[in-house]
Structures are given as C-alpha cells and as structure tokens.
Amino acid sequence: MPQPGLDILALGNAIVDVLSHTDERFLVDHALHKGTMALIDEARAESLYAAMGPAVIVSGGSAANTAVGAAALGARTGFVGKVRDDELGRLFSHDLNATGVAFATAPATSGPATARCFVLVTPDGERTMNTYLGACQDLNPSDIDEATVAAARIVYLEGYLWDPPAAKEAFRKAVGIAHGAGNRVALSLSDPFCVDRYRAEFRELVRDGSVDILFANIHELKSLYETADEDTALAALRQERLLGVVTRSSDGALVVSREGTEEVAAFPVDKVVDTTGAGDLFAAGFLAGLSRGLDARSCARLGGLAAAEVIGHLGARPQANLAELAVREGVLPG
Amino acid sequence: MPQPGLDILALGNAIVDVLSHTDERFLVDHALHKGTMALIDEARAESLYAAMGPAVIVSGGSAANTAVGAAALGARTGFVGKVRDDELGRLFSHDLNATGVAFATAPATSGPATARCFVLVTPDGERTMNTYLGACQDLNPSDIDEATVAAARIVYLEGYLWDPPAAKEAFRKAVGIAHGAGNRVALSLSDPFCVDRYRAEFRELVRDGSVDILFANIHELKSLYETADEDTALAALRQERLLGVVTRSSDGALVVSREGTEEVAAFPVDKVVDTTGAGDLFAAGFLAGLSRGLDARSCARLGGLAAAEVIGHLGARPQANLAELAVREGVLPG
C-alpha cells in the first residue's frame, strides 16, 4: 500500500529496547564496550538478559526513533522495517501507529523473533547496546514500495542497515528510487564500530552522491575518516558534496557544508538519565525542521531540543509532547 | 519449593504495566475514572490499547512492586502470583528474579495470557489504571506453599486479590498459615473502588484479627468506613486492633494505633511524573523498615523515600538504587 506525500520515509532495523540501569562493573564482567552497539546471537541474548537487572521495555530502533520524533514534531513520516508477528512485533507496530508514523511493512510470519536490543545504562547516563537482529534479517528489496519512496521528500537511512545482508539491497533500491524522483537521501552513520565494519562502503556512499545529508556524531566521523583528530575529520567532511550534521554531545552540533560551518549550542539538560536515542532524536528534530523549511541553525536547535528531552528519561522514544515543548522553549512559533 | 526464612512474602496479581502519557480528554472520551483501577475484559483491552499512545512496558502488580522495593532495601522477600508461560510472563519473572525476589509460583501453561494493566498518565502525574486480569484468575490455594508462608515474618496481601475468585481462597489460606505460625499479616486496601466492591469482607478482615498491619491511602480509608470525613475515618481506624499506615500524597503519612497517631512528612519531590506505584513503594519502605527493626516513624520515612523515587519516573518499579538513596538521604545508616 503506497503512502504518498510523506515528508520523511525512514528505513531501519525494527527493534524493541530492553533497558536496565547497571554499574561499570557489569560492563567489564560481560566484556561490553561502553557507549557502542554490539551484535549478539540468540544464546548471548539469553545469557545477557538473565544476568541483567530489572528492565523497562520501550520500542526502539535508530531510524524508527527518528521517525517517531519527526512525526511528533509535525512531519508526515513513514517507516520501513521488519518485525515478526509476535508480541514484541505488535508492540513495536503499535507505538509507531500511535505516534502517527505510517508503517506498512509486512511482518515476517516465520523465522526469528522480533529484534531486541539489551541496553545497559551506567550511572553517567551512557548506554551500551547489544542487539539481537532477529526478524530484521528478513528485510529485503521487496519491502521497498516504489511509489511510497518516490513520493517521500527525504529518505532517511540508518547505517545499521548494513548489518543484515538483504537490508543493504533494500537500502540501495530506496536510494535509487529517491534520486530518480529528485528527492533527497539522508544517512546516519549509527555507531563508530558500525562505521568500522563498513567504512569503505560508507565512504563510497558519501563520495558518489548517494547521500545528500549525513548525520554523524564526532566519534563516527573520526572513524569514517580514520583519524583521531576532530579538525581533520571535519575538514574531510567539508570536502564532500553534501550537508553534514555533526553532533558532539554537550558541546552542541555543527552544520557543515562547502559553504562553511555553523556551530549550534546544545540544549541545557537538568540530569542525563540515559543517552539512548540522543542522536536519533537530534536527527528527528533536524529533519522535522527541514520539512518545515527552516534554516540549518533552526533545524539544529530543534534537533537539540528533541535530543535533550530523550536523554532525561529511560528509553529512546520521546515521553513529552515535543511539539508543545518546542513552542514553550521558543524553538517553534506558537 | 519452600523459601524459608523470608522477611516478607507478598501475594498479589502478577501484572505487566503498559504505561502511556495522555491528556484529560482521553479519560473523558473513554469513560475512565481518574486515579482509580478498573477491571476490563480482553475486548476492552484490545480497543483501549489501539486507542492509546506509544507505551512503556514495565513489570507491575501492586504487591509485586512492594516486594521489589522491599528487596531493593535489603529485605529477604518472596512473591506469589500467577503469570502465563508467555513473553510477558517471562518478563515479569525476570524482573522479580533480577531484584532478588524469590518467585517460584508455577506459571499457567494454558488459559488466558499474562495480565496487563493499561496505565494512562495525565499531565498532573496522576495514573488511571485498566486491568485485564488474564492468568491471575488461575491463582489458587494450591499455589500457597505452607512451609514458605509459615517461615515468613510478614505475609503481605493486596486487596486486589479479591477480584480473581480463587485468589481470595489462596489469601485466606496464607492468613491461616501465617497466624498459625505466629507471624504477622499485612493488607493493602489497594483502591477505593476495590474497597467499594468488597467492603463488608475487608471490614471483617480488619475486625476479626486477620490483619495486623493495614496500609491504605486516605481515599481507601474513607471508602472502608463509608465516610467523606477524614477525621471520622481515622477515628474508626484507631479503634481497630492493628497498626494502621495511612498515606496522604504530599501531606505525608499517618501511623495509627490505639496508642496514638504519628504524623510523618512526605519526602520532597522535584517533579511528579507518574504516581503509579506510590502506595506500593511506600509499603515497601515501611515493611523493609520493620524487617530491620526500625520504629514506626523511621519505617514511614523509608516508605516516603521509596515512594518519592518511584513517582519521579514512568512505571511502578524503582529505577534508582533505593538502598544507596536511603543512605545518601540519611534515612538509613551508611
């Protein structure tokens, strides 16, 4: 069923997050690399879950979080991703539909269960993620509806899609359709380790014109250009023919293009409870801003506001009414 | 399998909460009575879920919340309640085990799914609950292990157990064993509407010596004694041969006995996000205090601290380390 006229169509892994507070010791004991995402198999998923503390379950998935945030800020948004027809899959679908995100990808009726990500949150608010991809591995090019993609002004893709093999083809198909229809493609680099796994392909996507807008945090950007130096990475980014949006946690964001670099301060946050989804919600605000025709600075401010809300509580989906919050904070007109 | 030597054995409905922020309008549109708990059937559960916003899933159940809070504060705690052997049932069990609550009730292998409670949280932080009892209806006297109950210093029961028919018999069996072994029985009145449904029986339990410690909020107490006047209700409570613990939200708690009434101030709270579990966690702190041999005032302060933590976030299970928090706030010695 085509979904015509979307502002943003997001493609990503359809994941339910299982979040738990933990201490640094737990990360060490289970050989987890703090602040990153690791892929795990079913056996590891079972043993990690058995070892971890009481959890909160919230729908997640990087691009899905972005879709929800953008929809909450008024953008007409859709999502493409694969769940199974199980309890967690229904939960994931409910949460998208309930936020007004159009989601029509057929669930898998056999094979692995809906994907889950075990998120360990340390006292500093940093999150360490362990993803069992499950049904996400079934996403394939036949899930890409040509009419829907062609009618979406921005197609947004997460780098994590490079992990399940067939999803990459779906990604490439969507890029082809979007550009064929004269629309823009945005990519999030997702995670420095993910960049490490697929650096050559990501570099090519960025170079060959597949990507018009690139979202990255500074760690991912340094990984992309294989440098430990921030300025070197930013200089390399400035040479690409795209709009670069670089987040740097509490140091705010940079909007980078051949024309120059714009610095936008982060939103003040009372207490960082859980950074899960910070980057996703930044992208959500930025893209929602673009769909409203705002300038880059205003888009980045809207991104900062959405990111600030999501790190104030457990889970990567907004709990406050983002649109009301944006008006109250003077980021959007009332 | 008996669990000897528990400080607290809690009996209650085993429920997973599905929590969502909503507005006042939603309550009106769906004929929900704000601040209370309503029982719903499966069809109503489906339609409410479809209508409600994106949700956060957290294990719940009144007495189970209390068990988790008490365990987090160092009490040796067990729980008796019925889930099904499904995804949500495993989640519920995991969260108890992960907090160190002994939970050995056999899950149902057929019949209705694990119970869920749809919790609508309005902007004032008040919660309105809609419970589909599911597998809880299978709890029965054979689930009560005599040795475990006899060895528990306090058996804690939720009034909600009067809703599933066979659970009431399990409740009575546990009371008989506890008193036969010379241990104490505590009861929470749960909800003013629940009191309304079973007033005569609850009055009898309170009068006939079945209950040694009674937890109630002021609304439940007024419902129990069928009076709109707080002082009348408290005077009636003072006549019972038990220890009464009455919570009054931000006005703090009263510890009431024939010897007199002690007033204990509420803990300061920055922002009330979601009151779900406030009463449960108050009882948790109070009972954990009793198990440490603290006096009534100190028990009530520990209860207030645990309640204050849980209303600062979505869901009725503590997210902070309650034991550390109690030391930091000077409520427990370091």
Boltz contact constraints between the chains, C-beta under 6 A:
constraints:
  - contact:
      token1: [A, 53]
      token2: [B, 98]
      max_distance: 6.0
  - contact:
      token1: [A, 54]
      token2: [B, 95]
      max_distance: 6.0
  - contact:
      token1: [A, 54]
      token2: [B, 98]
      max_distance: 6.0
  - contact:
      token1: [A, 54]
      token2: [B, 99]
      max_distance: 6.0
  - contact:
      token1: [A, 54]
      token2: [B, 317]
      max_distance: 6.0
  - contact:
      token1: [A, 56]
      token2: [B, 58]
      max_distance: 6.0
  - contact:
      token1: [A, 57]
      token2: [B, 57]
      max_distance: 6.0
  - contact:
      token1: [A, 58]
      token2: [B, 56]
      max_distance: 6.0
  - contact:
      token1: [A, 87]
      token2: [B, 87]
      max_distance: 6.0
  - contact:
      token1: [A, 95]
      token2: [B, 54]
      max_distance: 6.0
  - contact:
      token1: [A, 98]
      token2: [B, 53]
      max_distance: 6.0
  - contact:
      token1: [A, 98]
      token2: [B, 54]
      max_distance: 6.0
  - contact:
      token1: [A, 99]
      token2: [B, 54]
      max_distance: 6.0
  - contact:
      token1: [A, 317]
      token2: [B, 54]
      max_distance: 6.0
